[in-house]
Amino acid sequence: MIDLQKRFESAVASSKNLSERPDNMTLLKIYGLYKQSTQGDNTDVKPSFTDMVARAKWDAWTKCQGMSQDEAMEAYISLIESLS
């Protein structure tokens, strides 16, 4: 568990230094996996459809619903490694 946490923290640091900015869909996937890894299932109130950015982020996080925090960390690490 500690090793996974360290790898996750390293991937988070690496995500800030990617050679190219990922497309918006990939950024949303990164966001959703990060939130699932750090906070678990989304229990926030769904944002208004008029706030498109908040709604897209909420949707990305909600797509990870049911995934364990460890699974989300592994998926996050794999995604960041594939972009590096």
HELIX and SHEET records of a PDB file:
HELIX    1   1 ILE A    2  SER A   15  1                                  14    
HELIX    2   2 ASN A   24  GLN A   39  1                                  16    
HELIX    3   3 MET A   52  THR A   62  1                                  11    
HELIX    4   4 GLN A   69  LEU A   83  1                                  15    
END                                                                             
